[in-house]
Amino acid sequence: MESTMAVERGMVIAADQARVWKAITEAEQISQWFDGRMKWEFKPAAGEKMTFYYNGEVIGQGRVVTADPMERFAFHWTPEPGNPTESLVTFVLEPVAEGTLVTITEAGFENLPEEVRQKRRDMNGEGWGITLDHLTAYLRTGDHA
């Protein structure tokens, strides 16, 4: 079934694709900028398991779906705590004159229970905008090669 409930956020970041790619696909880097409290553990290769920690506790798991260097990184994760339904998060990187256009899409909210579906979509939609702000600030603060 095609996803009918998705959110998409995009931003041009003044950094080249290689820098942005490393920031989103190296667990050590994404753990630093994503929200400052969530630790990510994964290898950027299709089929690899992802584990998410918060204050040392496992809060969720997922798996890498796509890791096309410099262009697309996608993974499944569970957007609603306590519910096993997975959504698909995709980062697409495109070179532009000012740096890199980063587009984040999360799809699959329609599979969540009706009582949390819209709320989770709205929350995550807002969250991905904040995530892009965090990524921009992180890449602005020096060389993360």
KEBA-762885 format. One record per residue (C-alpha): residue in three letters; chain; x, y, z. Coordinates in steps of 0.1 Angstrom, whole numbers. Example, Ala and Ser with C-alpha at 12.3 -4.5 7.8 and 13.67 -1.06 7.14 Angstrom:
BEGIN
- ALA / A / 123 / -45 / 78
- SER / A / 137 / -11 / 71
//
This chain:
BEGIN
- MET / A / 0 / 0 / 0
- GLU / A / 13 / 34 / -9
- SER / A / 18 / 58 / 20
- THR / A / -9 / 85 / 22
- MET / A / 3 / 102 / 53
- ALA / A / 38 / 117 / 51
- VAL / A / 57 / 147 / 62
- GLU / A / 85 / 164 / 42
- ARG / A / 109 / 191 / 53
- GLY / A / 137 / 205 / 32
- MET / A / 165 / 230 / 37
- VAL / A / 196 / 242 / 19
- ILE / A / 227 / 237 / 41
- ALA / A / 259 / 256 / 34
- ALA / A / 280 / 224 / 33
- ASP / A / 291 / 200 / 6
- GLN / A / 273 / 167 / 1
- ALA / A / 302 / 147 / 16
- ARG / A / 301 / 166 / 48
- VAL / A / 263 / 163 / 51
- TRP / A / 265 / 126 / 42
- LYS / A / 289 / 119 / 70
- ALA / A / 269 / 139 / 95
- ILE / A / 237 / 118 / 88
- THR / A / 253 / 84 / 83
- GLU / A / 279 / 82 / 110
- ALA / A / 263 / 71 / 142
- GLU / A / 288 / 91 / 163
- GLN / A / 280 / 123 / 144
- ILE / A / 242 / 120 / 143
- SER / A / 243 / 112 / 180
- GLN / A / 259 / 146 / 185
- TRP / A / 235 / 168 / 166
- PHE / A / 201 / 150 / 164
- ASP / A / 188 / 162 / 197
- GLY / A / 218 / 160 / 220
- ARG / A / 204 / 133 / 242
- MET / A / 196 / 104 / 219
- LYS / A / 225 / 80 / 210
- TRP / A / 224 / 62 / 177
- GLU / A / 241 / 29 / 170
- PHE / A / 242 / 16 / 134
- LYS / A / 263 / 10 / 103
- PRO / A / 252 / 28 / 72
- ALA / A / 244 / -2 / 50
- ALA / A / 211 / -16 / 38
- GLY / A / 197 / -43 / 62
- GLU / A / 218 / -31 / 92
- LYS / A / 200 / -29 / 126
- MET / A / 197 / 5 / 143
- THR / A / 194 / 9 / 180
- PHE / A / 184 / 42 / 197
- TYR / A / 193 / 50 / 233
- TYR / A / 181 / 77 / 256
- ASN / A / 199 / 82 / 290
- GLY / A / 215 / 48 / 284
- GLU / A / 182 / 29 / 279
- VAL / A / 172 / 14 / 246
- ILE / A / 142 / 34 / 234
- GLY / A / 137 / 19 / 200
- GLN / A / 151 / 0 / 171
- GLY / A / 150 / 2 / 134
- ARG / A / 169 / -9 / 103
- VAL / A / 187 / 8 / 74
- VAL / A / 168 / 5 / 42
- THR / A / 190 / 25 / 18
- ALA / A / 224 / 39 / 20
- ASP / A / 233 / 53 / -15
- PRO / A / 265 / 74 / -8
- MET / A / 261 / 111 / -10
- GLU / A / 225 / 108 / -23
- ARG / A / 200 / 89 / -1
- PHE / A / 198 / 74 / 34
- ALA / A / 166 / 58 / 45
- PHE / A / 156 / 37 / 76
- HIS / A / 126 / 23 / 93
- TRP / A / 119 / 32 / 129
- THR / A / 90 / 32 / 152
- PRO / A / 76 / 68 / 155
- GLU / A / 52 / 61 / 183
- PRO / A / 67 / 48 / 216
- GLY / A / 52 / 15 / 227
- ASN / A / 37 / 8 / 192
- PRO / A / 55 / -16 / 168
- THR / A / 43 / 2 / 137
- GLU / A / 73 / 14 / 116
- SER / A / 76 / 45 / 94
- LEU / A / 101 / 52 / 67
- VAL / A / 125 / 81 / 72
- THR / A / 144 / 92 / 41
- PHE / A / 172 / 118 / 37
- VAL / A / 178 / 130 / 2
- LEU / A / 209 / 151 / -6
- GLU / A / 211 / 172 / -37
- PRO / A / 240 / 195 / -47
- VAL / A / 229 / 232 / -52
- ALA / A / 250 / 263 / -57
- GLU / A / 247 / 273 / -20
- GLY / A / 257 / 238 / -7
- THR / A / 234 / 208 / -3
- LEU / A / 196 / 207 / -4
- VAL / A / 186 / 182 / 24
- THR / A / 150 / 168 / 21
- ILE / A / 137 / 146 / 49
- THR / A / 105 / 126 / 44
- GLU / A / 88 / 104 / 69
- ALA / A / 60 / 82 / 56
- GLY / A / 38 / 55 / 70
- PHE / A / 18 / 74 / 97
- GLU / A / -15 / 60 / 83
- ASN / A / -5 / 26 / 97
- LEU / A / -6 / 39 / 133
- PRO / A / -37 / 36 / 154
- GLU / A / -62 / 63 / 145
- GLU / A / -61 / 79 / 180
- VAL / A / -24 / 88 / 176
- ARG / A / -19 / 90 / 138
- GLN / A / -25 / 127 / 132
- LYS / A / -8 / 138 / 164
- ARG / A / 23 / 118 / 157
- ARG / A / 24 / 131 / 121
- ASP / A / 21 / 167 / 133
- MET / A / 47 / 162 / 160
- ASN / A / 72 / 145 / 137
- GLY / A / 66 / 171 / 110
- GLU / A / 76 / 198 / 134
- GLY / A / 105 / 177 / 147
- TRP / A / 121 / 172 / 113
- GLY / A / 122 / 210 / 108
- ILE / A / 140 / 213 / 142
- THR / A / 162 / 184 / 131
- LEU / A / 173 / 204 / 100
- ASP / A / 181 / 234 / 122
- HIS / A / 202 / 212 / 144
- LEU / A / 221 / 197 / 114
- THR / A / 227 / 232 / 100
- ALA / A / 241 / 244 / 133
- TYR / A / 263 / 213 / 137
- LEU / A / 278 / 217 / 102
- ARG / A / 284 / 254 / 108
- THR / A / 305 / 248 / 139
- GLY / A / 337 / 235 / 123
- ASP / A / 350 / 206 / 103
- HIS / A / 333 / 173 / 110
- ALA / A / 352 / 153 / 83
//
